[in-house]
Amino acid sequence: IDYEIYIFQWGYSLFGRLDDLFLLKQLGKKIICVFNGSDIRASSAYSLYCKKHSLYGMPKYSSRSHDPDGGLNHKLRLIRLAELYADAVFGMPDFCSLNLKPYFHLYYPLDTSKILHAIPARDRPVVVHAPSSREVKGTENILAAVEELKVEGVKFEFVLLEGVDNGTVRNLLADADIAVDQIHS
C-alpha cells in the first residue's frame, strides 16, 4: 500500500475482483481500471452495438460466459465498482455498452518497429491464420472459406498455426502474404 496510483486490468485487483477498491479509495489512493473486452462485454449489448454500426457481431459462443467467475451479473458488478471507486476507467465502445458513466477510450500501444514484414507478393500467396481461440477468432468459418476458395480453383497456400510459440507465429506472419486474424469483431 506504499504506492499512490494503482492500475488494474481485466477486472482484477490486489485481493480479488475489484473488491479492494473501497479500501484503496479510503487510503486516498488514485485508481485506474482498464477493461479489455471479454471481462465486461455483454453479448446482448454488443449485438445491439454491432447492429447499430452494421458489424457482423458475435458468434454463438457469446451466449455463454468465458469468465470463470460468472456472467452478466459479475460483469455489471465489475463495471459498477470501477465507476464508483476508480479515478479513471478505460475501455472501448464495443465492450463498455453497460457503463453508465463516461470512460476514456483505450488505445493499445503498439511498437511497430518490432513487427517484421516483407510482403513477398507471390503468385501463389501464403495465407496464415493463428487463432488463440478457434471460437473467438472464427476459425471454423475461415476454414470453410478456405475450402470454398480451393473448390473454386483459387491457388494459395493456407497455414493454420495452433499451439505454436509466439516467436514462431511472428516469424511466419512476417513471411505471409495475407494474415487472417478474427472475423467476428
Salt bridges, closest charged atoms under 4 A:
GLU4 OE2 - LYS29 NZ 3.68
ASP19 OD1 - ARG77 NH2 2.04
ASP67 OD2 - ARG17 NH2 3.00
ASP67 OD2 - HIS74 NE2 3.39
ASP69 OD2 - ARG17 NE 2.99
GLU83 OE1 - ARG80 NH1 2.98
ASP87 OD2 - LYS25 NZ 2.82
ASP94 OD2 - ARG41 NH2 3.38
GLU135 OE2 - ARG64 NH2 2.65
GLU140 OE2 - ARG134 NH1 2.46
GLU162 OE2 - ARG134 NE 2.67
ASP175 OD2 - ARG122 NH2 2.71
ASP177 OD2 - ARG122 NH1 2.63
ASP181 OD1 - LYS137 NZ 3.38
